[in-house]
Amino acid sequence: MKKIKLPTNVIISIVIMLGFGATALFSYLSSQQLFYADVEAVSELTSENIFVNINNLMDRPMNISLTMANDTFLRDFMLTEAKDELHHKNIATLQDYLASYRQKYNFDSVFFVSTKTGYYYHYANGIDRTLTPDNPENDWYYEFLKDPSECALNVDNDEAKDNTITIFVNCKLLDDQGNILGVVGVGMETPYVQHFLSENEEKYGVQAFLIDAHGKVQLSSTATGFENVNLFDQEIYSSMQDAILKNTEGAEQRWYHSREVDGHVVSQYIPNLNWYLVVEKNITEFKERMTVQLGFGLLFSVIVLAVVISIVSAVNRRNKKMLVSLAQMDQLTGIRNRNSYEQQMAEYSARLSSLPGFGIGIFDLNNLKRVNDLYGHQAGDACIKRFSALLCTTFKSCPVFRIGGDEFALVLLNMTEAELERSLRVLREKLEAERVGEFAISAAFGYAFYDRAHPQDWNEIFKTADDNMYANKAASKRQQDGS
């Protein structure tokens, strides 16, 4: 019996060790795969967050610069300069004009350059200096004159303000024949944008860069265009240059691998700025940790391995749930968000003609901005949450989505127009008792149903519903004004 028992124990031990090793290896590969998926999701969300915020941040200076470039005041001033009638009073008037924009919109710099004289007019200094082609500091100006673009951005030192590194938005002032009379622009100092990038880098463990069409880093948490750093000089980006610069449609993801480093890159073109956003996540440290963990894991017992796998699985499930929740749910109201709405519409679009009934309703809260201004955003949030709750309880059988700050979408399934109108009356009755300060909670509403006689896609149905909502809002406003 003893001769039989020993080989059996060995075989059992070998089987256990093989099972343990296979389990440890499987855990390693499984965790790596889940981690890759998490990295892709987090990188994409981070990139989208930076993209939206940078766009919003730069929209205002871009629009103001365009407004100034189309202002008849500057054209009239250039006529005065062209006739050599420029006096101290004229310069002071232009200086006041530039200063008024700077004060009203809180820019760090507002300037105007005349192509006739090369004068650099500054909001604080009047004629600050004269630009000449032989000065390298003025290359931005002469390069922009040759650029066919109406507006352009550049990051440079502000010579009129202690050489502070500044983001300039430059626009051309043209006469009626399209000749360039001058360049007008506004500037914002870079620390605010760099701080925003730094916060996202620390929060998500990534690096973010804003580069121009040549790969020059215009803004990052540590560098600006003034330092003349080219992203594609780095080894991991050199092979991606064509792929990044040729992609002007949406976000694009790619992995990179080498003996020294591994990571993930998301790139996205920002049309308004003519820049590219590049977000990079380095996973080298993680891969090294996983390899060491696998080696040590082979030394532990099956029980320890089971505990480790359970912990890793729990963490990954939690992270995955958080990512899914973040991507699909609106954090304020708890209902589904715009991403979820668009995914749902994509599913419906393939079978619109086979659905027994399909429509879209759009709600837009009234007076939300005034509530925010008078009572604060907490009151506005409370208004949104209360309206969302009433909408869900009234339309229990319809999917409800928050697709914007104060905009909600309702998918009308198996519901007739008469049933919809009854539910709307119920909703209005519920809203009659709801107030925030002096404002009653109310919303404009529009809807549209799929017409089998004239088939449309869901985007056309949405647009019709949206147009009807705005018509309802306008009618309500006319009624209030009339009363």
Secondary structure, DSSP 8 states (H G I E B T S, - for coil): -HHHHHHHHHHHHHHHHHHHHHHHHHHHHHHHHHHHHHHHHHHHHHHHHHHHHHHHHHHHHHHHHHHHHT-HHHHHHHHHHHTT---HHHHHHHHHHHHHHHHHHT-SEEEEEETTT-EEEETTTEEEEE--TT-GGGHHHHHHHHS--SEEEEEEEETTTTTEEEEEEEEEEE-TTS-EEEEEEEEEETHHHHHHHHHHHHHHT-EEEEE-TT-BEEEESS-BGGG--BGGGSHHHHTTHHHHHH--SSEEEEEEE-SS-EEEEEEEEETTTTEEEEEEEE-HHHHHHHHHHHHHHTTS-HHHHHHHHHHHHHHHHHHHHHHHHHHHB-TTTSSB-HHHHHHHHHHHHTTGGGSS-EEEEEEEESSHHHHHHHH-HHHHHHHHHHHHHHHHHHSTTS-EEE-SSSEEEEEEES--HHHHHHHHHHHHHHHTT-EETTEE--EEEEEEE--TTS---HHHHHHHHHHHHHHHHHHHHHHHHH-
